[in-house]
Amino acid sequence: MQAQGLYDPSNEHDACGVGFVAHIKGKKSHAIIDQGLLILKNLDHRGAVGADALMGDGAGILIQIPDAFYRAEMLKQGISLPPPGEY
């Protein structure tokens, strides 16, 4: 490619690793969490990975709040949660 407008091919370089796991129909499953953690484990290059052997690199996963699980666990402790999205 040639430089054109704001694009300059000399700025092209490898990016840090990224992974994405989802159920195409939005089904919630713990298997999705397991697969997301496997992605994190297998990505050798994630930004600051290896920069400090004693610290994490900030990588993680984004999940939906498991409302039914939280609600059941809190009820065991005598706590009633407000409606989803309000806690």
PyMOL Python script that loads the backbone (N, CA, C, O; Angstrom):
from pymol import cmd

cmd.read_pdbstr("""\
ATOM      1  N   MET A   1       0.840  -1.189   0.000  1.00  0.00           N
ATOM      2  CA  MET A   1       0.000   0.000   0.000  1.00  0.00           C
ATOM      3  C   MET A   1       0.881   1.247   0.000  1.00  0.00           C
ATOM      4  O   MET A   1       2.019   1.240   0.470  1.00  0.00           O
ATOM      5  N   GLN A   2       0.328   2.271  -0.525  1.00  0.00           N
ATOM      6  CA  GLN A   2       1.029   3.551  -0.560  1.00  0.00           C
ATOM      7  C   GLN A   2       0.372   4.522   0.413  1.00  0.00           C
ATOM      8  O   GLN A   2      -0.805   4.389   0.746  1.00  0.00           O
ATOM      9  N   ALA A   3       1.147   5.494   0.859  1.00  0.00           N
ATOM     10  CA  ALA A   3       0.590   6.531   1.724  1.00  0.00           C
ATOM     11  C   ALA A   3      -0.522   7.246   0.979  1.00  0.00           C
ATOM     12  O   ALA A   3      -0.392   7.571  -0.201  1.00  0.00           O
ATOM     13  N   GLN A   4      -1.623   7.485   1.690  1.00  0.00           N
ATOM     14  CA  GLN A   4      -2.762   8.159   1.067  1.00  0.00           C
ATOM     15  C   GLN A   4      -3.535   8.884   2.163  1.00  0.00           C
ATOM     16  O   GLN A   4      -3.947   8.256   3.139  1.00  0.00           O
ATOM     17  N   GLY A   5      -3.738  10.177   2.025  1.00  0.00           N
ATOM     18  CA  GLY A   5      -4.454  10.948   3.037  1.00  0.00           C
ATOM     19  C   GLY A   5      -3.757  10.831   4.386  1.00  0.00           C
ATOM     20  O   GLY A   5      -2.564  11.115   4.495  1.00  0.00           O
ATOM     21  N   LEU A   6      -4.499  10.410   5.427  1.00  0.00           N
ATOM     22  CA  LEU A   6      -3.918  10.253   6.757  1.00  0.00           C
ATOM     23  C   LEU A   6      -3.272   8.887   6.953  1.00  0.00           C
ATOM     24  O   LEU A   6      -2.625   8.647   7.972  1.00  0.00           O
ATOM     25  N   TYR A   7      -3.445   7.990   5.980  1.00  0.00           N
ATOM     26  CA  TYR A   7      -2.874   6.641   6.101  1.00  0.00           C
ATOM     27  C   TYR A   7      -1.422   6.616   5.652  1.00  0.00           C
ATOM     28  O   TYR A   7      -1.081   7.115   4.579  1.00  0.00           O
ATOM     29  N   ASP A   8      -0.564   6.024   6.494  1.00  0.00           N
ATOM     30  CA  ASP A   8       0.838   5.849   6.148  1.00  0.00           C
ATOM     31  C   ASP A   8       1.215   4.411   6.491  1.00  0.00           C
ATOM     32  O   ASP A   8       1.201   4.046   7.667  1.00  0.00           O
ATOM     33  N   PRO A   9       1.551   3.581   5.498  1.00  0.00           N
ATOM     34  CA  PRO A   9       1.848   2.176   5.769  1.00  0.00           C
ATOM     35  C   PRO A   9       3.052   1.964   6.689  1.00  0.00           C
ATOM     36  O   PRO A   9       3.218   0.872   7.233  1.00  0.00           O
ATOM     37  N   SER A  10       3.887   2.974   6.872  1.00  0.00           N
ATOM     38  CA  SER A  10       5.028   2.816   7.781  1.00  0.00           C
ATOM     39  C   SER A  10       4.563   2.730   9.240  1.00  0.00           C
ATOM     40  O   SER A  10       5.336   2.345  10.117  1.00  0.00           O
ATOM     41  N   ASN A  11       3.302   3.090   9.496  1.00  0.00           N
ATOM     42  CA  ASN A  11       2.753   3.004  10.850  1.00  0.00           C
ATOM     43  C   ASN A  11       2.145   1.635  11.155  1.00  0.00           C
ATOM     44  O   ASN A  11       1.705   1.398  12.280  1.00  0.00           O
ATOM     45  N   GLU A  12       2.115   0.741  10.183  1.00  0.00           N
ATOM     46  CA  GLU A  12       1.550  -0.593  10.392  1.00  0.00           C
ATOM     47  C   GLU A  12       2.488  -1.413  11.279  1.00  0.00           C
ATOM     48  O   GLU A  12       3.704  -1.390  11.090  1.00  0.00           O
ATOM     49  N   HIS A  13       1.921  -2.134  12.245  1.00  0.00           N
ATOM     50  CA  HIS A  13       2.707  -3.012  13.120  1.00  0.00           C
ATOM     51  C   HIS A  13       1.761  -4.019  13.753  1.00  0.00           C
ATOM     52  O   HIS A  13       0.540  -3.873  13.683  1.00  0.00           O
ATOM     53  N   ASP A  14       2.339  -5.044  14.371  1.00  0.00           N
ATOM     54  CA  ASP A  14       1.530  -6.054  15.045  1.00  0.00           C
ATOM     55  C   ASP A  14       0.840  -5.452  16.250  1.00  0.00           C
ATOM     56  O   ASP A  14       1.385  -4.583  16.930  1.00  0.00           O
ATOM     57  N   ALA A  15      -0.368  -5.928  16.502  1.00  0.00           N
ATOM     58  CA  ALA A  15      -1.121  -5.474  17.662  1.00  0.00           C
ATOM     59  C   ALA A  15      -1.088  -6.540  18.751  1.00  0.00           C
ATOM     60  O   ALA A  15      -0.694  -7.680  18.506  1.00  0.00           O
ATOM     61  N   CYS A  16      -1.499  -6.164  19.933  1.00  0.00           N
ATOM     62  CA  CYS A  16      -1.601  -7.111  21.034  1.00  0.00           C
ATOM     63  C   CYS A  16      -2.728  -8.101  20.747  1.00  0.00           C
ATOM     64  O   CYS A  16      -3.641  -7.819  19.972  1.00  0.00           O
ATOM     65  N   GLY A  17      -2.644  -9.274  21.393  1.00  0.00           N
ATOM     66  CA  GLY A  17      -3.641 -10.304  21.169  1.00  0.00           C
ATOM     67  C   GLY A  17      -4.999  -9.952  21.742  1.00  0.00           C
ATOM     68  O   GLY A  17      -5.105  -9.274  22.764  1.00  0.00           O
ATOM     69  N   VAL A  18      -6.024 -10.419  21.071  1.00  0.00           N
ATOM     70  CA  VAL A  18      -7.405 -10.226  21.502  1.00  0.00           C
ATOM     71  C   VAL A  18      -8.162 -11.504  21.210  1.00  0.00           C
ATOM     72  O   VAL A  18      -7.918 -12.156  20.194  1.00  0.00           O
ATOM     73  N   GLY A  19      -9.076 -11.866  22.090  1.00  0.00           N
ATOM     74  CA  GLY A  19      -9.934 -13.016  21.852  1.00  0.00           C
ATOM     75  C   GLY A  19     -11.374 -12.645  22.133  1.00  0.00           C
ATOM     76  O   GLY A  19     -11.642 -11.726  22.907  1.00  0.00           O
ATOM     77  N   PHE A  20     -12.296 -13.348  21.513  1.00  0.00           N
ATOM     78  CA  PHE A  20     -13.715 -13.059  21.688  1.00  0.00           C
ATOM     79  C   PHE A  20     -14.479 -14.371  21.653  1.00  0.00           C
ATOM     80  O   PHE A  20     -14.325 -15.157  20.718  1.00  0.00           O
ATOM     81  N   VAL A  21     -15.301 -14.612  22.667  1.00  0.00           N
ATOM     82  CA  VAL A  21     -16.133 -15.810  22.714  1.00  0.00           C
ATOM     83  C   VAL A  21     -17.538 -15.379  23.076  1.00  0.00           C
ATOM     84  O   VAL A  21     -17.730 -14.616  24.023  1.00  0.00           O
ATOM     85  N   ALA A  22     -18.518 -15.858  22.337  1.00  0.00           N
ATOM     86  CA  ALA A  22     -19.922 -15.559  22.637  1.00  0.00           C
ATOM     87  C   ALA A  22     -20.784 -16.660  22.026  1.00  0.00           C
ATOM     88  O   ALA A  22     -20.366 -17.342  21.091  1.00  0.00           O
ATOM     89  N   HIS A  23     -21.985 -16.824  22.563  1.00  0.00           N
ATOM     90  CA  HIS A  23     -22.959 -17.730  21.961  1.00  0.00           C
ATOM     91  C   HIS A  23     -23.748 -16.908  20.961  1.00  0.00           C
ATOM     92  O   HIS A  23     -24.275 -15.851  21.309  1.00  0.00           O
ATOM     93  N   ILE A  24     -23.838 -17.368  19.743  1.00  0.00           N
ATOM     94  CA  ILE A  24     -24.446 -16.577  18.671  1.00  0.00           C
ATOM     95  C   ILE A  24     -25.903 -16.212  18.951  1.00  0.00           C
ATOM     96  O   ILE A  24     -26.409 -15.222  18.424  1.00  0.00           O
ATOM     97  N   LYS A  25     -26.577 -17.013  19.784  1.00  0.00           N
ATOM     98  CA  LYS A  25     -27.980 -16.716  20.114  1.00  0.00           C
ATOM     99  C   LYS A  25     -28.129 -16.142  21.521  1.00  0.00           C
ATOM    100  O   LYS A  25     -29.242 -16.039  22.036  1.00  0.00           O
ATOM    101  N   GLY A  26     -27.011 -15.768  22.143  1.00  0.00           N
ATOM    102  CA  GLY A  26     -27.049 -15.116  23.442  1.00  0.00           C
ATOM    103  C   GLY A  26     -27.278 -16.040  24.624  1.00  0.00           C
ATOM    104  O   GLY A  26     -27.592 -15.570  25.717  1.00  0.00           O
ATOM    105  N   LYS A  27     -27.129 -17.344  24.430  1.00  0.00           N
ATOM    106  CA  LYS A  27     -27.323 -18.294  25.530  1.00  0.00           C
ATOM    107  C   LYS A  27     -26.196 -18.127  26.548  1.00  0.00           C
ATOM    108  O   LYS A  27     -25.017 -18.089  26.196  1.00  0.00           O
ATOM    109  N   LYS A  28     -26.589 -18.029  27.822  1.00  0.00           N
ATOM    110  CA  LYS A  28     -25.598 -17.898  28.892  1.00  0.00           C
ATOM    111  C   LYS A  28     -25.078 -19.280  29.252  1.00  0.00           C
ATOM    112  O   LYS A  28     -25.855 -20.226  29.390  1.00  0.00           O
ATOM    113  N   SER A  29     -23.758 -19.397  29.406  1.00  0.00           N
ATOM    114  CA  SER A  29     -23.164 -20.696  29.700  1.00  0.00           C
ATOM    115  C   SER A  29     -21.813 -20.517  30.385  1.00  0.00           C
ATOM    116  O   SER A  29     -21.033 -19.637  30.022  1.00  0.00           O
ATOM    117  N   HIS A  30     -21.547 -21.358  31.374  1.00  0.00           N
ATOM    118  CA  HIS A  30     -20.244 -21.302  32.036  1.00  0.00           C
ATOM    119  C   HIS A  30     -19.136 -21.741  31.076  1.00  0.00           C
ATOM    120  O   HIS A  30     -17.977 -21.367  31.257  1.00  0.00           O
ATOM    121  N   ALA A  31     -19.482 -22.525  30.064  1.00  0.00           N
ATOM    122  CA  ALA A  31     -18.492 -22.952  29.068  1.00  0.00           C
ATOM    123  C   ALA A  31     -17.880 -21.741  28.358  1.00  0.00           C
ATOM    124  O   ALA A  31     -16.709 -21.766  27.978  1.00  0.00           O
ATOM    125  N   ILE A  32     -18.669 -20.692  28.185  1.00  0.00           N
ATOM    126  CA  ILE A  32     -18.151 -19.470  27.549  1.00  0.00           C
ATOM    127  C   ILE A  32     -17.072 -18.843  28.430  1.00  0.00           C
ATOM    128  O   ILE A  32     -16.065 -18.348  27.924  1.00  0.00           O
ATOM    129  N   ILE A  33     -17.284 -18.863  29.751  1.00  0.00           N
ATOM    130  CA  ILE A  33     -16.285 -18.334  30.683  1.00  0.00           C
ATOM    131  C   ILE A  33     -15.007 -19.168  30.592  1.00  0.00           C
ATOM    132  O   ILE A  33     -13.903 -18.629  30.519  1.00  0.00           O
ATOM    133  N   ASP A  34     -15.178 -20.500  30.598  1.00  0.00           N
ATOM    134  CA  ASP A  34     -14.008 -21.383  30.488  1.00  0.00           C
ATOM    135  C   ASP A  34     -13.226 -21.114  29.208  1.00  0.00           C
ATOM    136  O   ASP A  34     -11.995 -21.089  29.225  1.00  0.00           O
ATOM    137  N   GLN A  35     -13.936 -20.911  28.096  1.00  0.00           N
ATOM    138  CA  GLN A  35     -13.265 -20.643  26.823  1.00  0.00           C
ATOM    139  C   GLN A  35     -12.562 -19.292  26.847  1.00  0.00           C
ATOM    140  O   GLN A  35     -11.468 -19.155  26.298  1.00  0.00           O
ATOM    141  N   GLY A  36     -13.180 -18.287  27.480  1.00  0.00           N
ATOM    142  CA  GLY A  36     -12.554 -16.972  27.598  1.00  0.00           C
ATOM    143  C   GLY A  36     -11.274 -17.030  28.414  1.00  0.00           C
ATOM    144  O   GLY A  36     -10.278 -16.395  28.064  1.00  0.00           O
ATOM    145  N   LEU A  37     -11.300 -17.797  29.508  1.00  0.00           N
ATOM    146  CA  LEU A  37     -10.089 -17.953  30.325  1.00  0.00           C
ATOM    147  C   LEU A  37      -9.002 -18.701  29.560  1.00  0.00           C
ATOM    148  O   LEU A  37      -7.817 -18.409  29.722  1.00  0.00           O
ATOM    149  N   LEU A  38      -9.394 -19.656  28.733  1.00  0.00           N
ATOM    150  CA  LEU A  38      -8.421 -20.381  27.913  1.00  0.00           C
ATOM    151  C   LEU A  38      -7.765 -19.439  26.902  1.00  0.00           C
ATOM    152  O   LEU A  38      -6.565 -19.536  26.646  1.00  0.00           O
ATOM    153  N   ILE A  39      -8.551 -18.535  26.333  1.00  0.00           N
ATOM    154  CA  ILE A  39      -7.982 -17.538  25.415  1.00  0.00           C
ATOM    155  C   ILE A  39      -6.923 -16.715  26.140  1.00  0.00           C
ATOM    156  O   ILE A  39      -5.818 -16.531  25.630  1.00  0.00           O
ATOM    157  N   LEU A  40      -7.264 -16.215  27.340  1.00  0.00           N
ATOM    158  CA  LEU A  40      -6.290 -15.409  28.092  1.00  0.00           C
ATOM    159  C   LEU A  40      -5.015 -16.189  28.368  1.00  0.00           C
ATOM    160  O   LEU A  40      -3.910 -15.653  28.279  1.00  0.00           O
ATOM    161  N   LYS A  41      -5.184 -17.458  28.702  1.00  0.00           N
ATOM    162  CA  LYS A  41      -4.025 -18.303  29.004  1.00  0.00           C
ATOM    163  C   LYS A  41      -3.133 -18.486  27.770  1.00  0.00           C
ATOM    164  O   LYS A  41      -1.908 -18.534  27.886  1.00  0.00           O
ATOM    165  N   ASN A  42      -3.746 -18.586  26.604  1.00  0.00           N
ATOM    166  CA  ASN A  42      -3.004 -18.898  25.389  1.00  0.00           C
ATOM    167  C   ASN A  42      -2.472 -17.690  24.627  1.00  0.00           C
ATOM    168  O   ASN A  42      -1.691 -17.857  23.691  1.00  0.00           O
ATOM    169  N   LEU A  43      -2.872 -16.483  25.001  1.00  0.00           N
ATOM    170  CA  LEU A  43      -2.361 -15.297  24.314  1.00  0.00           C
ATOM    171  C   LEU A  43      -0.999 -14.928  24.899  1.00  0.00           C
ATOM    172  O   LEU A  43      -0.914 -14.463  26.035  1.00  0.00           O
ATOM    173  N   ASP A  44       0.050 -15.132  24.136  1.00  0.00           N
ATOM    174  CA  ASP A  44       1.393 -14.805  24.608  1.00  0.00           C
ATOM    175  C   ASP A  44       1.637 -13.307  24.645  1.00  0.00           C
ATOM    176  O   ASP A  44       2.346 -12.815  25.523  1.00  0.00           O
ATOM    177  N   HIS A  45       1.060 -12.585  23.708  1.00  0.00           N
ATOM    178  CA  HIS A  45       1.318 -11.150  23.643  1.00  0.00           C
ATOM    179  C   HIS A  45       0.041 -10.384  23.955  1.00  0.00           C
ATOM    180  O   HIS A  45      -0.848 -10.269  23.111  1.00  0.00           O
ATOM    181  N   ARG A  46      -0.043  -9.856  25.188  1.00  0.00           N
ATOM    182  CA  ARG A  46      -1.211  -9.088  25.627  1.00  0.00           C
ATOM    183  C   ARG A  46      -0.717  -7.792  26.229  1.00  0.00           C
ATOM    184  O   ARG A  46      -0.736  -7.644  27.451  1.00  0.00           O
ATOM    185  N   GLY A  47      -0.292  -6.885  25.445  1.00  0.00           N
ATOM    186  CA  GLY A  47       0.118  -5.591  25.975  1.00  0.00           C
ATOM    187  C   GLY A  47       1.296  -5.705  26.921  1.00  0.00           C
ATOM    188  O   GLY A  47       2.434  -5.867  26.479  1.00  0.00           O
ATOM    189  N   ALA A  48       1.039  -5.622  28.210  1.00  0.00           N
ATOM    190  CA  ALA A  48       2.108  -5.554  29.204  1.00  0.00           C
ATOM    191  C   ALA A  48       2.538  -6.914  29.734  1.00  0.00           C
ATOM    192  O   ALA A  48       3.289  -6.973  30.708  1.00  0.00           O
ATOM    193  N   VAL A  49       2.090  -8.004  29.131  1.00  0.00           N
ATOM    194  CA  VAL A  49       2.450  -9.325  29.645  1.00  0.00           C
ATOM    195  C   VAL A  49       3.966  -9.452  29.716  1.00  0.00           C
ATOM    196  O   VAL A  49       4.667  -9.129  28.757  1.00  0.00           O
ATOM    197  N   GLY A  50       4.463  -9.914  30.835  1.00  0.00           N
ATOM    198  CA  GLY A  50       5.903 -10.105  30.995  1.00  0.00           C
ATOM    199  C   GLY A  50       6.665  -8.851  31.368  1.00  0.00           C
ATOM    200  O   GLY A  50       7.871  -8.918  31.608  1.00  0.00           O
ATOM    201  N   ALA A  51       5.996  -7.707  31.422  1.00  0.00           N
ATOM    202  CA  ALA A  51       6.694  -6.471  31.768  1.00  0.00           C
ATOM    203  C   ALA A  51       7.189  -6.516  33.209  1.00  0.00           C
ATOM    204  O   ALA A  51       8.257  -5.989  33.520  1.00  0.00           O
ATOM    205  N   ASP A  52       6.419  -7.140  34.078  1.00  0.00           N
ATOM    206  CA  ASP A  52       6.811  -7.288  35.484  1.00  0.00           C
ATOM    207  C   ASP A  52       6.290  -8.636  35.943  1.00  0.00           C
ATOM    208  O   ASP A  52       5.080  -8.839  36.047  1.00  0.00           O
ATOM    209  N   ALA A  53       7.192  -9.547  36.214  1.00  0.00           N
ATOM    210  CA  ALA A  53       6.793 -10.920  36.562  1.00  0.00           C
ATOM    211  C   ALA A  53       5.962 -11.003  37.838  1.00  0.00           C
ATOM    212  O   ALA A  53       5.290 -12.008  38.066  1.00  0.00           O
ATOM    213  N   LEU A  54       5.995  -9.964  38.675  1.00  0.00           N
ATOM    214  CA  LEU A  54       5.254  -9.983  39.934  1.00  0.00           C
ATOM    215  C   LEU A  54       3.868  -9.344  39.824  1.00  0.00           C
ATOM    216  O   LEU A  54       3.090  -9.401  40.776  1.00  0.00           O
ATOM    217  N   MET A  55       3.551  -8.745  38.692  1.00  0.00           N
ATOM    218  CA  MET A  55       2.277  -8.046  38.527  1.00  0.00           C
ATOM    219  C   MET A  55       1.512  -8.631  37.343  1.00  0.00           C
ATOM    220  O   MET A  55       2.112  -9.169  36.412  1.00  0.00           O
ATOM    221  N   GLY A  56       0.211  -8.524  37.384  1.00  0.00           N
ATOM    222  CA  GLY A  56      -0.614  -8.931  36.250  1.00  0.00           C
ATOM    223  C   GLY A  56      -0.562  -7.878  35.163  1.00  0.00           C
ATOM    224  O   GLY A  56      -0.023  -6.790  35.365  1.00  0.00           O
ATOM    225  N   ASP A  57      -1.119  -8.200  34.024  1.00  0.00           N
ATOM    226  CA  ASP A  57      -1.087  -7.264  32.905  1.00  0.00           C
ATOM    227  C   ASP A  57      -2.428  -6.555  32.695  1.00  0.00           C
ATOM    228  O   ASP A  57      -2.587  -5.801  31.735  1.00  0.00           O
ATOM    229  N   GLY A  58      -3.388  -6.795  33.587  1.00  0.00           N
ATOM    230  CA  GLY A  58      -4.671  -6.119  33.471  1.00  0.00           C
ATOM    231  C   GLY A  58      -5.649  -6.809  32.535  1.00  0.00           C
ATOM    232  O   GLY A  58      -6.788  -6.364  32.391  1.00  0.00           O
ATOM    233  N   ALA A  59      -5.217  -7.891  31.897  1.00  0.00           N
ATOM    234  CA  ALA A  59      -6.116  -8.599  30.994  1.00  0.00           C
ATOM    235  C   ALA A  59      -7.210  -9.282  31.796  1.00  0.00           C
ATOM    236  O   ALA A  59      -6.990  -9.672  32.943  1.00  0.00           O
ATOM    237  N   GLY A  60      -8.362  -9.426  31.213  1.00  0.00           N
ATOM    238  CA  GLY A  60      -9.468 -10.062  31.912  1.00  0.00           C
ATOM    239  C   GLY A  60     -10.591 -10.371  30.958  1.00  0.00           C
ATOM    240  O   GLY A  60     -10.423 -10.328  29.739  1.00  0.00           O
ATOM    241  N   ILE A  61     -11.747 -10.684  31.528  1.00  0.00           N
ATOM    242  CA  ILE A  61     -12.907 -10.988  30.705  1.00  0.00           C
ATOM    243  C   ILE A  61     -14.085 -10.133  31.177  1.00  0.00           C
ATOM    244  O   ILE A  61     -14.172  -9.766  32.348  1.00  0.00           O
ATOM    245  N   LEU A  62     -14.965  -9.834  30.267  1.00  0.00           N
ATOM    246  CA  LEU A  62     -16.171  -9.081  30.566  1.00  0.00           C
ATOM    247  C   LEU A  62     -17.340 -10.053  30.483  1.00  0.00           C
ATOM    248  O   LEU A  62     -17.537 -10.721  29.468  1.00  0.00           O
ATOM    249  N   ILE A  63     -18.114 -10.124  31.564  1.00  0.00           N
ATOM    250  CA  ILE A  63     -19.242 -11.063  31.597  1.00  0.00           C
ATOM    251  C   ILE A  63     -20.510 -10.342  32.044  1.00  0.00           C
ATOM    252  O   ILE A  63     -20.460  -9.247  32.605  1.00  0.00           O
ATOM    253  N   GLN A  64     -21.642 -10.979  31.780  1.00  0.00           N
ATOM    254  CA  GLN A  64     -22.907 -10.490  32.300  1.00  0.00           C
ATOM    255  C   GLN A  64     -22.981 -10.844  33.781  1.00  0.00           C
ATOM    256  O   GLN A  64     -22.403 -11.842  34.212  1.00  0.00           O
ATOM    257  N   ILE A  65     -23.677 -10.043  34.549  1.00  0.00           N
ATOM    258  CA  ILE A  65     -23.877 -10.356  35.960  1.00  0.00           C
ATOM    259  C   ILE A  65     -24.802 -11.569  36.049  1.00  0.00           C
ATOM    260  O   ILE A  65     -25.901 -11.547  35.495  1.00  0.00           O
ATOM    261  N   PRO A  66     -24.369 -12.625  36.739  1.00  0.00           N
ATOM    262  CA  PRO A  66     -25.209 -13.825  36.871  1.00  0.00           C
ATOM    263  C   PRO A  66     -26.279 -13.599  37.950  1.00  0.00           C
ATOM    264  O   PRO A  66     -26.162 -14.100  39.068  1.00  0.00           O
ATOM    265  N   ASP A  67     -27.313 -12.843  37.600  1.00  0.00           N
ATOM    266  CA  ASP A  67     -28.322 -12.413  38.559  1.00  0.00           C
ATOM    267  C   ASP A  67     -28.944 -13.563  39.340  1.00  0.00           C
ATOM    268  O   ASP A  67     -29.043 -13.481  40.564  1.00  0.00           O
ATOM    269  N   ALA A  68     -29.364 -14.625  38.676  1.00  0.00           N
ATOM    270  CA  ALA A  68     -30.016 -15.743  39.380  1.00  0.00           C
ATOM    271  C   ALA A  68     -29.078 -16.350  40.422  1.00  0.00           C
ATOM    272  O   ALA A  68     -29.508 -16.682  41.526  1.00  0.00           O
ATOM    273  N   PHE A  69     -27.802 -16.497  40.075  1.00  0.00           N
ATOM    274  CA  PHE A  69     -26.825 -17.047  41.008  1.00  0.00           C
ATOM    275  C   PHE A  69     -26.646 -16.115  42.205  1.00  0.00           C
ATOM    276  O   PHE A  69     -26.706 -16.559  43.352  1.00  0.00           O
ATOM    277  N   TYR A  70     -26.425 -14.819  41.942  1.00  0.00           N
ATOM    278  CA  TYR A  70     -26.238 -13.860  43.033  1.00  0.00           C
ATOM    279  C   TYR A  70     -27.462 -13.832  43.939  1.00  0.00           C
ATOM    280  O   TYR A  70     -27.341 -13.824  45.164  1.00  0.00           O
ATOM    281  N   ARG A  71     -28.647 -13.816  43.321  1.00  0.00           N
ATOM    282  CA  ARG A  71     -29.892 -13.741  44.074  1.00  0.00           C
ATOM    283  C   ARG A  71     -30.018 -14.943  45.016  1.00  0.00           C
ATOM    284  O   ARG A  71     -30.357 -14.786  46.189  1.00  0.00           O
ATOM    285  N   ALA A  72     -29.742 -16.147  44.494  1.00  0.00           N
ATOM    286  CA  ALA A  72     -29.843 -17.370  45.301  1.00  0.00           C
ATOM    287  C   ALA A  72     -28.817 -17.368  46.431  1.00  0.00           C
ATOM    288  O   ALA A  72     -29.138 -17.733  47.563  1.00  0.00           O
ATOM    289  N   GLU A  73     -27.587 -16.960  46.129  1.00  0.00           N
ATOM    290  CA  GLU A  73     -26.545 -16.938  47.150  1.00  0.00           C
ATOM    291  C   GLU A  73     -26.844 -15.913  48.244  1.00  0.00           C
ATOM    292  O   GLU A  73     -26.618 -16.181  49.424  1.00  0.00           O
ATOM    293  N   MET A  74     -27.344 -14.758  47.862  1.00  0.00           N
ATOM    294  CA  MET A  74     -27.640 -13.725  48.850  1.00  0.00           C
ATOM    295  C   MET A  74     -28.839 -14.130  49.715  1.00  0.00           C
ATOM    296  O   MET A  74     -28.867 -13.822  50.907  1.00  0.00           O
ATOM    297  N   LEU A  75     -29.818 -14.809  49.136  1.00  0.00           N
ATOM    298  CA  LEU A  75     -30.959 -15.276  49.924  1.00  0.00           C
ATOM    299  C   LEU A  75     -30.520 -16.251  51.009  1.00  0.00           C
ATOM    300  O   LEU A  75     -31.105 -16.276  52.092  1.00  0.00           O
ATOM    301  N   LYS A  76     -29.491 -17.059  50.729  1.00  0.00           N
ATOM    302  CA  LYS A  76     -28.946 -17.976  51.736  1.00  0.00           C
ATOM    303  C   LYS A  76     -28.433 -17.206  52.951  1.00  0.00           C
ATOM    304  O   LYS A  76     -28.390 -17.730  54.064  1.00  0.00           O
ATOM    305  N   GLN A  77     -28.043 -15.946  52.713  1.00  0.00           N
ATOM    306  CA  GLN A  77     -27.514 -15.108  53.791  1.00  0.00           C
ATOM    307  C   GLN A  77     -28.575 -14.146  54.335  1.00  0.00           C
ATOM    308  O   GLN A  77     -28.280 -13.272  55.151  1.00  0.00           O
ATOM    309  N   GLY A  78     -29.809 -14.324  53.870  1.00  0.00           N
ATOM    310  CA  GLY A  78     -30.905 -13.484  54.347  1.00  0.00           C
ATOM    311  C   GLY A  78     -30.951 -12.104  53.718  1.00  0.00           C
ATOM    312  O   GLY A  78     -31.556 -11.187  54.274  1.00  0.00           O
ATOM    313  N   ILE A  79     -30.325 -11.949  52.580  1.00  0.00           N
ATOM    314  CA  ILE A  79     -30.301 -10.645  51.897  1.00  0.00           C
ATOM    315  C   ILE A  79     -31.112 -10.739  50.616  1.00  0.00           C
ATOM    316  O   ILE A  79     -30.920 -11.646  49.806  1.00  0.00           O
ATOM    317  N   SER A  80     -32.015  -9.792  50.449  1.00  0.00           N
ATOM    318  CA  SER A  80     -32.832  -9.734  49.233  1.00  0.00           C
ATOM    319  C   SER A  80     -32.281  -8.638  48.320  1.00  0.00           C
ATOM    320  O   SER A  80     -32.201  -7.477  48.722  1.00  0.00           O
ATOM    321  N   LEU A  81     -31.909  -8.995  47.124  1.00  0.00           N
ATOM    322  CA  LEU A  81     -31.341  -8.019  46.184  1.00  0.00           C
ATOM    323  C   LEU A  81     -32.438  -7.196  45.512  1.00  0.00           C
ATOM    324  O   LEU A  81     -33.557  -7.674  45.325  1.00  0.00           O
ATOM    325  N   PRO A  82     -32.110  -5.958  45.151  1.00  0.00           N
ATOM    326  CA  PRO A  82     -33.051  -5.146  44.349  1.00  0.00           C
ATOM    327  C   PRO A  82     -33.167  -5.728  42.949  1.00  0.00           C
ATOM    328  O   PRO A  82     -32.447  -6.672  42.622  1.00  0.00           O
ATOM    329  N   PRO A  83     -34.041  -5.199  42.120  1.00  0.00           N
ATOM    330  CA  PRO A  83     -34.209  -5.712  40.758  1.00  0.00           C
ATOM    331  C   PRO A  83     -32.884  -5.680  39.967  1.00  0.00           C
ATOM    332  O   PRO A  83     -32.005  -4.868  40.255  1.00  0.00           O
ATOM    333  N   PRO A  84     -32.755  -6.561  38.979  1.00  0.00           N
ATOM    334  CA  PRO A  84     -31.541  -6.573  38.142  1.00  0.00           C
ATOM    335  C   PRO A  84     -31.256  -5.184  37.577  1.00  0.00           C
ATOM    336  O   PRO A  84     -32.166  -4.461  37.173  1.00  0.00           O
ATOM    337  N   GLY A  85     -29.992  -4.836  37.560  1.00  0.00           N
ATOM    338  CA  GLY A  85     -29.574  -3.535  37.045  1.00  0.00           C
ATOM    339  C   GLY A  85     -29.568  -2.441  38.098  1.00  0.00           C
ATOM    340  O   GLY A  85     -29.137  -1.322  37.819  1.00  0.00           O
ATOM    341  N   GLU A  86     -30.048  -2.746  39.325  1.00  0.00           N
ATOM    342  CA  GLU A  86     -30.098  -1.725  40.375  1.00  0.00           C
ATOM    343  C   GLU A  86     -29.147  -2.021  41.534  1.00  0.00           C
ATOM    344  O   GLU A  86     -29.193  -1.342  42.560  1.00  0.00           O
ATOM    345  N   TYR A  87     -28.285  -3.027  41.379  1.00  0.00           N
ATOM    346  CA  TYR A  87     -27.294  -3.301  42.421  1.00  0.00           C
ATOM    347  C   TYR A  87     -25.923  -3.385  41.821  1.00  0.00           C
ATOM    348  O   TYR A  87     -24.948  -3.609  42.538  1.00  0.00           O
TER     349      TYR A  87
END
""", "prot")
cmd.dss("prot")
cmd.show_as("cartoon", "prot")
cmd.util.cbc("prot")
cmd.orient("prot")
